[in-house]
Amino acid sequence: MSLKKTKNNIMLCMDMKISDYIVRSVAGKNYLVYTGPCLERYIKPVVISDVGAMICERLIRGMGINRIVDELHDYYAVDREVLLNDIKDFTDQLIGFDISVSKGADFI
């Protein structure tokens, strides 16, 4: 994680990592909640699906993409290629929220 100073001397957190987050369920909804070192400003939680929560929990623990695909395949009995594409799409969405996702060496 790095800090960047704006022209108004406001420090912004850059490169927030997935490991700086936790998954919490509240009133039937799943949230990805920032708990990292840049708590001086509010970072809005991200609403995620049940499957998104499963993926995030595993990414937070440092699990590689292929292992996540294996676990979800065993749980949902969905084609591995479909799972791999869905996980890639999901991690791309996290990156769109400025959440750095280490996809692991086994992503290819």
C-alpha positions in Angstrom: 0.0 0.0 0.0 1.2 3.5 -0.8 0.0 6.9 0.0 -0.4 9.7 -2.5 -0.7 13.4 -1.6 -3.2 15.4 -3.6 -2.8 19.1 -4.4 -4.9 20.0 -1.3 -2.5 18.0 0.9 -5.0 15.2 1.4 -3.4 11.8 1.7 -5.1 9.1 -0.4 -4.6 5.4 0.0 -3.4 3.7 -3.2 -3.2 0.0 -4.0 -5.4 -1.3 -1.3 -4.9 -5.1 -1.2 -7.6 -7.7 -0.9 -5.8 -8.8 2.3 -6.7 -5.4 3.8 -10.4 -6.5 3.7 -12.8 -8.8 5.5 -16.1 -10.3 4.4 -19.1 -9.6 6.7 -22.7 -10.6 6.3 -25.3 -8.2 7.6 -29.1 -8.6 7.3 -28.7 -11.2 4.5 -26.2 -9.2 2.5 -22.4 -9.8 2.1 -20.0 -6.9 2.3 -16.3 -6.6 1.6 -15.2 -4.2 4.4 -11.8 -2.4 4.4 -9.8 -2.9 7.6 -6.4 -1.8 6.4 -4.0 0.9 7.5 -5.8 3.8 5.8 -8.6 4.2 8.2 -8.3 8.0 8.3 -10.9 8.2 5.5 -14.1 6.3 5.0 -13.9 3.6 2.4 -17.4 2.4 1.4 -17.9 -1.4 1.8 -18.6 -3.3 -1.4 -21.7 -5.4 -1.6 -20.9 -8.9 -3.0 -22.9 -12.0 -3.7 -22.7 -15.3 -1.7 -20.3 -16.7 -4.4 -18.3 -13.4 -4.3 -18.0 -13.8 -0.6 -16.7 -17.3 -1.0 -14.1 -16.1 -3.6 -13.1 -13.1 -1.5 -12.6 -15.2 1.7 -10.3 -17.4 -0.2 -8.4 -14.6 -1.9 -7.9 -12.9 1.5 -6.3 -16.1 2.8 -4.0 -16.1 -0.2 -5.5 -19.0 -2.0 -4.6 -19.3 -5.7 -7.2 -19.1 -8.4 -6.9 -22.7 -9.5 -7.5 -23.9 -6.0 -10.6 -21.6 -5.7 -11.9 -23.1 -9.0 -11.4 -26.6 -7.6 -13.3 -25.8 -4.4 -16.2 -24.1 -6.2 -16.3 -26.9 -8.7 -16.7 -29.4 -5.9 -19.3 -27.3 -4.2 -21.4 -26.2 -7.2 -20.5 -28.8 -9.9 -20.0 -26.1 -12.5 -17.7 -26.4 -15.5 -14.1 -25.3 -14.5 -13.7 -23.0 -17.6 -17.0 -21.2 -16.7 -15.7 -20.8 -13.1 -12.3 -19.5 -14.2 -14.0 -16.9 -16.5 -16.4 -15.9 -13.7 -13.7 -15.5 -11.2 -11.6 -13.5 -13.6 -14.6 -11.2 -14.3 -15.2 -10.9 -10.5 -11.5 -10.0 -9.7 -11.6 -7.5 -12.6 -14.6 -5.8 -10.9 -12.6 -5.7 -7.6 -9.7 -4.1 -9.4 -12.3 -1.5 -10.7 -12.9 -0.6 -7.0 -9.1 -0.1 -6.6 -8.7 -3.3 -4.7 -5.5 -5.0 -5.7 -6.0 -8.7 -6.2 -3.0 -11.1 -6.2 -4.3 -13.8 -8.5 -1.5 -16.1 -7.6 1.0 -17.8 -9.9 -1.6 -20.4 -11.0 -4.0 -17.9 -12.6 -3.0 -18.6 -16.2 
